[in-house]
C-alpha cells in the first residue's frame, strides 16, 4: 500500500493566545514549516500561525 502524501498539522497562533487551526499539508511538495496569516478570534485580529505537530 502506498504512503499518503498529506499529513495533519496544527497551526498555532504566534499571539500567545493558545488558539490553533488543524489542517492538512502535502509533505512532498511543502518540505519547510508552514507559516500563514489567519484570523485569531481570541486576539480579535489577523496574526501569523506557525506549524506544529499534533500530539
CHARMM-style PDB file with segment names, atoms N, HN, CA, C and O in Angstrom:
ATOM      1  N   UNK     1       0.834  -1.181   0.000  1.00  0.00      PROA
ATOM      2  CA  UNK     1       0.000   0.000   0.000  1.00  0.00      PROA
ATOM      3  C   UNK     1       0.882   1.249   0.000  1.00  0.00      PROA
ATOM      4  O   UNK     1       1.912   1.284   0.674  1.00  0.00      PROA
ATOM      5  N   UNK     2       0.485   2.261  -0.745  1.00  0.00      PROA
ATOM      6  HN  UNK     2      -0.352   2.233  -1.292  1.00  0.00      PROA
ATOM      7  CA  UNK     2       1.274   3.480  -0.882  1.00  0.00      PROA
ATOM      8  C   UNK     2       1.138   4.381   0.341  1.00  0.00      PROA
ATOM      9  O   UNK     2       0.102   4.407   1.006  1.00  0.00      PROA
ATOM     10  N   UNK     3       2.208   5.117   0.617  1.00  0.00      PROA
ATOM     11  HN  UNK     3       3.049   5.096   0.077  1.00  0.00      PROA
ATOM     12  CA  UNK     3       2.207   6.061   1.733  1.00  0.00      PROA
ATOM     13  C   UNK     3       1.449   7.320   1.332  1.00  0.00      PROA
ATOM     14  O   UNK     3       1.584   7.798   0.206  1.00  0.00      PROA
ATOM     15  N   UNK     4       0.660   7.852   2.244  1.00  0.00      PROA
ATOM     16  HN  UNK     4       0.551   7.464   3.159  1.00  0.00      PROA
ATOM     17  CA  UNK     4      -0.112   9.053   1.932  1.00  0.00      PROA
ATOM     18  C   UNK     4       0.787  10.280   1.911  1.00  0.00      PROA
ATOM     19  O   UNK     4       1.732  10.381   2.694  1.00  0.00      PROA
ATOM     20  N   UNK     5       0.487  11.219   1.005  1.00  0.00      PROA
ATOM     21  HN  UNK     5      -0.281  11.137   0.369  1.00  0.00      PROA
ATOM     22  CA  UNK     5       1.269  12.442   0.888  1.00  0.00      PROA
ATOM     23  C   UNK     5       0.850  13.483   1.918  1.00  0.00      PROA
ATOM     24  O   UNK     5       1.683  14.255   2.392  1.00  0.00      PROA
ATOM     25  N   UNK     6      -0.424  13.511   2.263  1.00  0.00      PROA
ATOM     26  HN  UNK     6      -1.101  12.884   1.878  1.00  0.00      PROA
ATOM     27  CA  UNK     6      -0.914  14.558   3.158  1.00  0.00      PROA
ATOM     28  C   UNK     6      -0.769  14.151   4.616  1.00  0.00      PROA
ATOM     29  O   UNK     6      -1.012  13.005   4.994  1.00  0.00      PROA
ATOM     30  N   UNK     7      -0.363  15.133   5.427  1.00  0.00      PROA
ATOM     31  HN  UNK     7      -0.166  16.064   5.120  1.00  0.00      PROA
ATOM     32  CA  UNK     7      -0.145  14.932   6.852  1.00  0.00      PROA
ATOM     33  C   UNK     7      -0.949  15.987   7.591  1.00  0.00      PROA
ATOM     34  O   UNK     7      -0.978  17.144   7.171  1.00  0.00      PROA
ATOM     35  N   UNK     8      -1.610  15.607   8.693  1.00  0.00      PROA
ATOM     36  HN  UNK     8      -1.587  14.667   9.033  1.00  0.00      PROA
ATOM     37  CA  UNK     8      -2.332  16.585   9.504  1.00  0.00      PROA
ATOM     38  C   UNK     8      -1.337  17.387  10.325  1.00  0.00      PROA
ATOM     39  O   UNK     8      -0.426  16.826  10.934  1.00  0.00      PROA
ATOM     40  N   UNK     9      -1.517  18.721  10.339  1.00  0.00      PROA
ATOM     41  HN  UNK     9      -2.256  19.177   9.844  1.00  0.00      PROA
ATOM     42  CA  UNK     9      -0.661  19.592  11.127  1.00  0.00      PROA
ATOM     43  C   UNK     9      -1.519  20.541  11.951  1.00  0.00      PROA
ATOM     44  O   UNK     9      -2.707  20.720  11.682  1.00  0.00      PROA
ATOM     45  N   UNK    10      -0.903  21.138  12.947  1.00  0.00      PROA
ATOM     46  HN  UNK    10       0.062  20.992  13.165  1.00  0.00      PROA
ATOM     47  CA  UNK    10      -1.581  22.100  13.811  1.00  0.00      PROA
ATOM     48  C   UNK    10      -0.935  23.454  13.586  1.00  0.00      PROA
ATOM     49  O   UNK    10       0.280  23.589  13.730  1.00  0.00      PROA
ATOM     50  N   UNK    11      -1.728  24.465  13.234  1.00  0.00      PROA
ATOM     51  HN  UNK    11      -2.715  24.356  13.117  1.00  0.00      PROA
ATOM     52  CA  UNK    11      -1.241  25.827  13.060  1.00  0.00      PROA
ATOM     53  C   UNK    11      -1.509  26.588  14.351  1.00  0.00      PROA
ATOM     54  O   UNK    11      -2.661  26.868  14.682  1.00  0.00      PROA
ATOM     55  N   UNK    12      -0.440  26.928  15.087  1.00  0.00      PROA
ATOM     56  HN  UNK    12       0.496  26.701  14.818  1.00  0.00      PROA
ATOM     57  CA  UNK    12      -0.562  27.587  16.385  1.00  0.00      PROA
ATOM     58  C   UNK    12      -0.358  29.082  16.246  1.00  0.00      PROA
ATOM     59  O   UNK    12       0.503  29.523  15.485  1.00  0.00      PROA
ATOM     60  N   UNK    13      -1.139  29.865  16.969  1.00  0.00      PROA
ATOM     61  HN  UNK    13      -1.839  29.506  17.587  1.00  0.00      PROA
ATOM     62  CA  UNK    13      -1.075  31.315  16.923  1.00  0.00      PROA
ATOM     63  C   UNK    13       0.216  31.822  17.556  1.00  0.00      PROA
ATOM     64  O   UNK    13       0.650  31.322  18.593  1.00  0.00      PROA
ATOM     65  N   UNK    14       0.829  32.832  16.912  1.00  0.00      PROA
ATOM     66  HN  UNK    14       0.476  33.239  16.069  1.00  0.00      PROA
ATOM     67  CA  UNK    14       2.036  33.445  17.465  1.00  0.00      PROA
ATOM     68  C   UNK    14       1.692  34.567  18.439  1.00  0.00      PROA
ATOM     69  O   UNK    14       2.589  35.156  19.041  1.00  0.00      PROA
ATOM     70  N   UNK    15       0.400  34.873  18.603  1.00  0.00      PROA
ATOM     71  HN  UNK    15      -0.329  34.395  18.114  1.00  0.00      PROA
ATOM     72  CA  UNK    15      -0.026  35.916  19.532  1.00  0.00      PROA
ATOM     73  C   UNK    15      -0.007  35.430  20.973  1.00  0.00      PROA
ATOM     74  O   UNK    15      -0.162  36.227  21.898  1.00  0.00      PROA
ATOM     75  N   UNK    16       0.183  34.121  21.173  1.00  0.00      PROA
ATOM     76  HN  UNK    16       0.309  33.473  20.422  1.00  0.00      PROA
ATOM     77  CA  UNK    16       0.257  33.569  22.518  1.00  0.00      PROA
ATOM     78  C   UNK    16      -1.082  33.339  23.173  1.00  0.00      PROA
ATOM     79  O   UNK    16      -1.161  33.252  24.398  1.00  0.00      PROA
ATOM     80  N   UNK    17      -2.144  33.239  22.383  1.00  0.00      PROA
ATOM     81  HN  UNK    17      -2.080  33.310  21.388  1.00  0.00      PROA
ATOM     82  CA  UNK    17      -3.485  33.045  22.928  1.00  0.00      PROA
ATOM     83  C   UNK    17      -3.823  31.575  23.126  1.00  0.00      PROA
ATOM     84  O   UNK    17      -4.766  31.249  23.847  1.00  0.00      PROA
ATOM     85  N   UNK    18      -3.061  30.682  22.495  1.00  0.00      PROA
ATOM     86  HN  UNK    18      -2.294  30.947  21.910  1.00  0.00      PROA
ATOM     87  CA  UNK    18      -3.350  29.260  22.593  1.00  0.00      PROA
ATOM     88  C   UNK    18      -4.317  28.767  21.538  1.00  0.00      PROA
ATOM     89  O   UNK    18      -4.637  27.578  21.509  1.00  0.00      PROA
ATOM     90  N   UNK    19      -4.792  29.646  20.668  1.00  0.00      PROA
ATOM     91  HN  UNK    19      -4.532  30.612  20.692  1.00  0.00      PROA
ATOM     92  CA  UNK    19      -5.723  29.269  19.617  1.00  0.00      PROA
ATOM     93  C   UNK    19      -4.957  28.580  18.484  1.00  0.00      PROA
ATOM     94  O   UNK    19      -3.819  28.944  18.187  1.00  0.00      PROA
ATOM     95  N   UNK    20      -5.594  27.572  17.847  1.00  0.00      PROA
ATOM     96  HN  UNK    20      -6.519  27.276  18.088  1.00  0.00      PROA
ATOM     97  CA  UNK    20      -4.943  26.860  16.746  1.00  0.00      PROA
ATOM     98  C   UNK    20      -5.959  26.378  15.733  1.00  0.00      PROA
ATOM     99  O   UNK    20      -7.141  26.215  16.034  1.00  0.00      PROA
ATOM    100  N   UNK    21      -5.466  26.151  14.513  1.00  0.00      PROA
ATOM    101  HN  UNK    21      -4.506  26.283  14.268  1.00  0.00      PROA
ATOM    102  CA  UNK    21      -6.239  25.535  13.439  1.00  0.00      PROA
ATOM    103  C   UNK    21      -5.611  24.180  13.146  1.00  0.00      PROA
ATOM    104  O   UNK    21      -4.407  24.004  13.332  1.00  0.00      PROA
ATOM    105  N   UNK    22      -6.413  23.217  12.687  1.00  0.00      PROA
ATOM    106  HN  UNK    22      -7.391  23.360  12.535  1.00  0.00      PROA
ATOM    107  CA  UNK    22      -5.914  21.923  12.240  1.00  0.00      PROA
ATOM    108  C   UNK    22      -6.178  21.832  10.745  1.00  0.00      PROA
ATOM    109  O   UNK    22      -7.296  22.071  10.288  1.00  0.00      PROA
ATOM    110  N   UNK    23      -5.134  21.482   9.980  1.00  0.00      PROA
ATOM    111  HN  UNK    23      -4.226  21.289  10.352  1.00  0.00      PROA
ATOM    112  CA  UNK    23      -5.256  21.402   8.530  1.00  0.00      PROA
ATOM    113  C   UNK    23      -4.358  20.296   8.001  1.00  0.00      PROA
ATOM    114  O   UNK    23      -3.624  19.669   8.765  1.00  0.00      PROA
ATOM    115  N   UNK    24      -4.415  20.057   6.703  1.00  0.00      PROA
ATOM    116  HN  UNK    24      -5.011  20.566   6.083  1.00  0.00      PROA
ATOM    117  CA  UNK    24      -3.561  19.065   6.065  1.00  0.00      PROA
ATOM    118  C   UNK    24      -2.525  19.757   5.191  1.00  0.00      PROA
ATOM    119  O   UNK    24      -2.749  20.860   4.691  1.00  0.00      PROA
ATOM    120  N   UNK    25      -1.379  19.087   5.015  1.00  0.00      PROA
ATOM    121  HN  UNK    25      -1.197  18.192   5.421  1.00  0.00      PROA
ATOM    122  CA  UNK    25      -0.300  19.624   4.204  1.00  0.00      PROA
ATOM    123  C   UNK    25       0.310  18.491   3.411  1.00  0.00      PROA
ATOM    124  O   UNK    25       0.482  17.390   3.935  1.00  0.00      PROA
ATOM    125  N   UNK    26       0.643  18.744   2.143  1.00  0.00      PROA
ATOM    126  HN  UNK    26       0.503  19.637   1.717  1.00  0.00      PROA
ATOM    127  CA  UNK    26       1.326  17.762   1.323  1.00  0.00      PROA
ATOM    128  C   UNK    26       2.803  17.796   1.697  1.00  0.00      PROA
ATOM    129  O   UNK    26       3.488  18.781   1.420  1.00  0.00      PROA
ATOM    130  N   UNK    27       3.297  16.737   2.320  1.00  0.00      PROA
ATOM    131  HN  UNK    27       2.741  15.938   2.545  1.00  0.00      PROA
ATOM    132  CA  UNK    27       4.667  16.734   2.829  1.00  0.00      PROA
ATOM    133  C   UNK    27       5.718  16.589   1.738  1.00  0.00      PROA
ATOM    134  O   UNK    27       6.889  16.879   1.982  1.00  0.00      PROA
ATOM    135  N   UNK    28       5.337  16.152   0.545  1.00  0.00      PROA
ATOM    136  HN  UNK    28       4.385  15.917   0.347  1.00  0.00      PROA
ATOM    137  CA  UNK    28       6.311  16.015  -0.543  1.00  0.00      PROA
ATOM    138  C   UNK    28       6.561  17.334  -1.258  1.00  0.00      PROA
ATOM    139  O   UNK    28       7.692  17.611  -1.659  1.00  0.00      PROA
ATOM    140  N   UNK    29       5.529  18.151  -1.424  1.00  0.00      PROA
ATOM    141  HN  UNK    29       4.611  17.926  -1.098  1.00  0.00      PROA
ATOM    142  CA  UNK    29       5.708  19.411  -2.145  1.00  0.00      PROA
ATOM    143  C   UNK    29       6.077  20.568  -1.222  1.00  0.00      PROA
ATOM    144  O   UNK    29       6.763  21.498  -1.647  1.00  0.00      PROA
ATOM    145  N   UNK    30       5.629  20.525   0.044  1.00  0.00      PROA
ATOM    146  HN  UNK    30       5.072  19.769   0.388  1.00  0.00      PROA
ATOM    147  CA  UNK    30       5.927  21.588   1.006  1.00  0.00      PROA
ATOM    148  C   UNK    30       6.809  21.007   2.105  1.00  0.00      PROA
ATOM    149  O   UNK    30       6.305  20.519   3.117  1.00  0.00      PROA
ATOM    150  N   UNK    31       8.121  21.057   1.908  1.00  0.00      PROA
ATOM    151  HN  UNK    31       8.531  21.453   1.087  1.00  0.00      PROA
ATOM    152  CA  UNK    31       9.039  20.422   2.846  1.00  0.00      PROA
ATOM    153  C   UNK    31       9.373  21.309   4.037  1.00  0.00      PROA
ATOM    154  O   UNK    31       9.776  20.802   5.084  1.00  0.00      PROA
ATOM    155  N   UNK    32       9.211  22.635   3.898  1.00  0.00      PROA
ATOM    156  HN  UNK    32       8.884  23.046   3.047  1.00  0.00      PROA
ATOM    157  CA  UNK    32       9.523  23.533   5.008  1.00  0.00      PROA
ATOM    158  C   UNK    32       8.307  23.741   5.903  1.00  0.00      PROA
ATOM    159  O   UNK    32       7.200  23.324   5.564  1.00  0.00      PROA
ATOM    160  N   UNK    33       8.519  24.387   7.049  1.00  0.00      PROA
ATOM    161  HN  UNK    33       9.419  24.725   7.324  1.00  0.00      PROA
ATOM    162  CA  UNK    33       7.442  24.642   8.001  1.00  0.00      PROA
ATOM    163  C   UNK    33       6.475  25.680   7.428  1.00  0.00      PROA
ATOM    164  O   UNK    33       6.898  26.671   6.832  1.00  0.00      PROA
ATOM    165  N   UNK    34       5.187  25.445   7.612  1.00  0.00      PROA
ATOM    166  HN  UNK    34       4.844  24.640   8.096  1.00  0.00      PROA
ATOM    167  CA  UNK    34       4.167  26.339   7.086  1.00  0.00      PROA
ATOM    168  C   UNK    34       3.952  27.519   8.033  1.00  0.00      PROA
ATOM    169  O   UNK    34       3.792  27.337   9.239  1.00  0.00      PROA
ATOM    170  N   UNK    35       3.950  28.735   7.469  1.00  0.00      PROA
ATOM    171  HN  UNK    35       4.080  28.883   6.489  1.00  0.00      PROA
ATOM    172  CA  UNK    35       3.622  29.955   8.204  1.00  0.00      PROA
ATOM    173  C   UNK    35       2.578  30.681   7.373  1.00  0.00      PROA
ATOM    174  O   UNK    35       2.801  30.963   6.196  1.00  0.00      PROA
ATOM    175  N   UNK    36       1.427  30.987   7.991  1.00  0.00      PROA
ATOM    176  HN  UNK    36       1.246  30.758   8.947  1.00  0.00      PROA
ATOM    177  CA  UNK    36       0.326  31.601   7.251  1.00  0.00      PROA
ATOM    178  C   UNK    36      -0.382  32.602   8.151  1.00  0.00      PROA
ATOM    179  O   UNK    36      -0.479  32.401   9.361  1.00  0.00      PROA
ATOM    180  N   UNK    37      -0.881  33.691   7.550  1.00  0.00      PROA
ATOM    181  HN  UNK    37      -0.802  33.855   6.566  1.00  0.00      PROA
ATOM    182  CA  UNK    37      -1.636  34.682   8.312  1.00  0.00      PROA
ATOM    183  C   UNK    37      -3.102  34.313   8.294  1.00  0.00      PROA
ATOM    184  O   UNK    37      -3.707  34.170   7.231  1.00  0.00      PROA
ATOM    185  N   UNK    38      -3.675  34.159   9.491  1.00  0.00      PROA
ATOM    186  HN  UNK    38      -3.184  34.275  10.354  1.00  0.00      PROA
ATOM    187  CA  UNK    38      -5.088  33.825   9.627  1.00  0.00      PROA
ATOM    188  C   UNK    38      -5.671  34.623  10.784  1.00  0.00      PROA
ATOM    189  O   UNK    38      -4.945  35.285  11.525  1.00  0.00      PROA
ATOM    190  N   UNK    39      -6.980  34.553  10.928  1.00  0.00      PROA
ATOM    191  HN  UNK    39      -7.570  34.015  10.325  1.00  0.00      PROA
ATOM    192  CA  UNK    39      -7.685  35.300  11.973  1.00  0.00      PROA
ATOM    193  C   UNK    39      -7.634  34.558  13.303  1.00  0.00      PROA
ATOM    194  O   UNK    39      -7.932  33.365  13.363  1.00  0.00      PROA
ATOM    195  N   UNK    40      -7.260  35.255  14.359  1.00  0.00      PROA
ATOM    196  HN  UNK    40      -7.018  36.224  14.310  1.00  0.00      PROA
ATOM    197  CA  UNK    40      -7.278  34.716  15.719  1.00  0.00      PROA
ATOM    198  C   UNK    40      -8.440  35.368  16.462  1.00  0.00      PROA
ATOM    199  O   UNK    40      -8.364  36.554  16.786  1.00  0.00      PROA
ATOM    200  N   UNK    41      -9.527  34.618  16.744  1.00  0.00      PROA
ATOM    201  HN  UNK    41      -9.589  33.655  16.481  1.00  0.00      PROA
ATOM    202  CA  UNK    41     -10.698  35.217  17.387  1.00  0.00      PROA
ATOM    203  C   UNK    41     -10.455  35.624  18.838  1.00  0.00      PROA
ATOM    204  O   UNK    41     -11.174  36.478  19.356  1.00  0.00      PROA
ATOM    205  N   UNK    42      -9.463  35.037  19.508  1.00  0.00      PROA
ATOM    206  HN  UNK    42      -8.878  34.343  19.087  1.00  0.00      PROA
ATOM    207  CA  UNK    42      -9.166  35.418  20.882  1.00  0.00      PROA
ATOM    208  C   UNK    42      -8.491  36.779  20.908  1.00  0.00      PROA
ATOM    209  O   UNK    42      -8.835  37.632  21.726  1.00  0.00      PROA
ATOM    210  N   UNK    43      -7.523  36.986  20.005  1.00  0.00      PROA
ATOM    211  HN  UNK    43      -7.244  36.293  19.340  1.00  0.00      PROA
ATOM    212  CA  UNK    43      -6.837  38.272  19.905  1.00  0.00      PROA
ATOM    213  C   UNK    43      -7.649  39.279  19.087  1.00  0.00      PROA
ATOM    214  O   UNK    43      -7.373  40.478  19.121  1.00  0.00      PROA
ATOM    215  N   UNK    44      -8.642  38.792  18.361  1.00  0.00      PROA
ATOM    216  HN  UNK    44      -8.867  37.818  18.334  1.00  0.00      PROA
ATOM    217  CA  UNK    44      -9.527  39.586  17.501  1.00  0.00      PROA
ATOM    218  C   UNK    44      -8.766  40.372  16.443  1.00  0.00      PROA
ATOM    219  O   UNK    44      -9.055  41.545  16.208  1.00  0.00      PROA
ATOM    220  N   UNK    45      -7.779  39.715  15.796  1.00  0.00      PROA
ATOM    221  HN  UNK    45      -7.545  38.762  15.987  1.00  0.00      PROA
ATOM    222  CA  UNK    45      -7.061  40.307  14.674  1.00  0.00      PROA
ATOM    223  C   UNK    45      -6.345  39.203  13.893  1.00  0.00      PROA
ATOM    224  O   UNK    45      -6.272  38.060  14.344  1.00  0.00      PROA
ATOM    225  N   UNK    46      -5.822  39.555  12.726  1.00  0.00      PROA
ATOM    226  HN  UNK    46      -5.882  40.483  12.360  1.00  0.00      PROA
ATOM    227  CA  UNK    46      -5.069  38.610  11.915  1.00  0.00      PROA
ATOM    228  C   UNK    46      -3.637  38.550  12.427  1.00  0.00      PROA
ATOM    229  O   UNK    46      -2.993  39.585  12.600  1.00  0.00      PROA
ATOM    230  N   UNK    47      -3.137  37.344  12.669  1.00  0.00      PROA
ATOM    231  HN  UNK    47      -3.659  36.503  12.528  1.00  0.00      PROA
ATOM    232  CA  UNK    47      -1.766  37.122  13.134  1.00  0.00      PROA
ATOM    233  C   UNK    47      -1.175  35.947  12.364  1.00  0.00      PROA
ATOM    234  O   UNK    47      -1.891  35.236  11.659  1.00  0.00      PROA
ATOM    235  N   UNK    48       0.138  35.746  12.500  1.00  0.00      PROA
ATOM    236  HN  UNK    48       0.720  36.324  13.073  1.00  0.00      PROA
ATOM    237  CA  UNK    48       0.793  34.613  11.871  1.00  0.00      PROA
ATOM    238  C   UNK    48       0.566  33.349  12.684  1.00  0.00      PROA
ATOM    239  O   UNK    48       0.598  33.364  13.914  1.00  0.00      PROA
ATOM    240  N   UNK    49       0.340  32.268  11.976  1.00  0.00      PROA
ATOM    241  HN  UNK    49       0.314  32.256  10.977  1.00  0.00      PROA
ATOM    242  CA  UNK    49       0.194  30.947  12.588  1.00  0.00      PROA
ATOM    243  C   UNK    49       1.339  30.095  12.077  1.00  0.00      PROA
ATOM    244  O   UNK    49       1.588  30.044  10.872  1.00  0.00      PROA
ATOM    245  N   UNK    50       2.043  29.420  12.988  1.00  0.00      PROA
ATOM    246  HN  UNK    50       1.840  29.461  13.967  1.00  0.00      PROA
ATOM    247  CA  UNK    50       3.168  28.574  12.626  1.00  0.00      PROA
ATOM    248  C   UNK    50       2.816  27.116  12.849  1.00  0.00      PROA
ATOM    249  O   UNK    50       2.019  26.771  13.721  1.00  0.00      PROA
ATOM    250  N   UNK    51       3.429  26.276  12.042  1.00  0.00      PROA
ATOM    251  HN  UNK    51       4.076  26.556  11.334  1.00  0.00      PROA
ATOM    252  CA  UNK    51       3.159  24.838  12.063  1.00  0.00      PROA
ATOM    253  C   UNK    51       3.741  24.161  13.300  1.00  0.00      PROA
ATOM    254  O   UNK    51       4.858  24.455  13.724  1.00  0.00      PROA
ATOM    255  N   UNK    52       2.958  23.252  13.864  1.00  0.00      PROA
ATOM    256  HN  UNK    52       2.050  23.013  13.519  1.00  0.00      PROA
ATOM    257  CA  UNK    52       3.406  22.411  14.962  1.00  0.00      PROA
ATOM    258  C   UNK    52       2.813  21.029  14.808  1.00  0.00      PROA
ATOM    259  O   UNK    52       1.882  20.838  14.025  1.00  0.00      PROA
ATOM    260  N   UNK    53       3.334  20.067  15.538  1.00  0.00      PROA
ATOM    261  HN  UNK    53       4.090  20.223  16.173  1.00  0.00      PROA
ATOM    262  CA  UNK    53       2.840  18.693  15.445  1.00  0.00      PROA
ATOM    263  C   UNK    53       1.582  18.497  16.282  1.00  0.00      PROA
ATOM    264  O   UNK    53       1.399  19.135  17.319  1.00  0.00      PROA
ATOM    265  N   UNK    54       0.720  17.602  15.809  1.00  0.00      PROA
ATOM    266  HN  UNK    54       0.868  17.084  14.967  1.00  0.00      PROA
ATOM    267  CA  UNK    54      -0.461  17.205  16.578  1.00  0.00      PROA
ATOM    268  C   UNK    54      -0.025  16.080  17.512  1.00  0.00      PROA
ATOM    269  O   UNK    54       0.620  15.123  17.084  1.00  0.00      PROA
ATOM    270  N   UNK    55      -0.375  16.197  18.761  1.00  0.00      PROA
ATOM    271  HN  UNK    55      -0.899  16.974  19.109  1.00  0.00      PROA
ATOM    272  CA  UNK    55       0.036  15.178  19.742  1.00  0.00      PROA
ATOM    273  C   UNK    55      -1.001  14.099  19.875  1.00  0.00      PROA
ATOM    274  OT1 UNK    55      -0.821  13.163  20.654  1.00  0.00      PROA
TER     275      UNK     55
END
